[in-house]
Amino acid sequence: MRHFFALLTGLLMTLGAVAQGLTPDALVKSVTNDVLDIVRKDKDIQAGNTRKAVELAEVKVLPHFDFAHMTRLAVGKAWRQASPAQQKALTDEFRTLLVRTYSKALTEYRNQTIDFKPVKMQAADTDVVVRTLVQQPGSKPVEIDYSLDRTDQGWKVYDISVAAVSLVTNYRSSFAQEISAGGIDGLIGTLRTKNGGGEAAVASKQ
Amino acid sequence: MAAAVTVLTGGCATTANGKDPIEGFNRAVFAFNEGLDSVVIRPVAKGYEFVTPDFVRTGVGNFFGNIADALIAVNNLLQGKGIEAASDAGRFFVNSTVGILGLFDVATEWGMEKHEEDFGQTFGRWGMDTGAYVVLPLFGPRNVRDGVGLVFDMAADPVGHVSDPSSRNALTALRLVNDRAGLLPADKIIDEAALDKYSYLRDAYLQRRRNLVFDGRPPKDPDFE
């Protein structure tokens, strides 16, 4: 059994290396399997070691995310009023927040299994949704959907929705609330405060 | 930490959100529910999680999920989705028999997908507007439509019709605690993610319900780029 996993890991790492040329559904599948395979074997992450989970996310997952796109979507209309420096600060802080959330979710992973739905796409498509279903014993399965678009660097994830709740657009109204109260700098400040409050694992990565 | 953020944003939270006209009232009820959860429900759920093995919680979840399938079948029928309703009824039949009173979810293993329907969704399907967002004491986030749906859900709930009061209460409490235990991992993730837990959960609720009414294929939100 152990040999099988070693073989599988080796295979998935190879897949990761060629992820650039993969279709979106194959990309999501290989990255997810790759990461969960590591989490399943890593007692530290299972015990809640967020720093290790962040490191794993930084190496395996984040290269496939388009944080500028995510931030633009979450900020909405006010994005165009922000200066390039403000846009960069917003993207950095939002990235930190999302990475921390994602890493926390990794430490909560137990023994769920994931079904990947094949994507019906045309060769010319530039925007697709890859649907997955997380099965957990005794509970309703949870849908996790990844929205990807085609960029010069290959397919990039710009939104994740969990149980039909988009993690990115869910920030819209609280971001708008912050901006109307304290401007774009007010939102940047709130995000900084939020990010600075916990472990500095992510901040040191910036 | 989360509390500090809530205080920070709470002070300036007067921005009118079209879907949440009674935000002040809702925030007060939300705070009450959060207090109740942290003092009573979450500690009980944690204790329950600690003393029960996984397979027990799975069985309990399956048992109540099986009862729910009967009502899901009714709601799919009311929404004119005959194929789904037949599948839900089939699930109920298979799990009640082969699955030993619903303790085992054999139907899912046989490829019969579990659905999620309730009266709030049925009313939405019939075209009823969602109305304002409202946080109910104990029951939590709803909109007016789903609040009305909740009354019907509860009236139709077989557990509520168990005639022996102590069995009825025990079943209701077990279902609540088992459901809450299943959500324990989500607590930490939400605390990590939310700038303001109240609006984070509100927006998640509104997104999710909209999606459910359209069975996962809602029309594109015009706000969305």
Interface residues (C-beta under 8 A of the other chain):
Chain A: R72 L73 G76 L97 R100 T101 K104 A105 E108 R110 Q135 P137 G138 S139 K140 P141 E143 A163 A164 V165 S166 L167 T169 N170 Y171 R172 S173 S174 A176 Q177 E178 S180 A181 G182 T190 L191 T193 K194 G197 G198
Chain B: M1 A4 V5 L8 T9 C12 A13 T15 N17 D54 F55 R57 T58 G59 V60 G61 N62 G65 T108 K114 E116 G182 P185 K188 I189 E192 A193 A194 L195 D196 S199 Y200 D203 A204 Q207 R208 N211 L212 G216 D221 D223 F224 E225
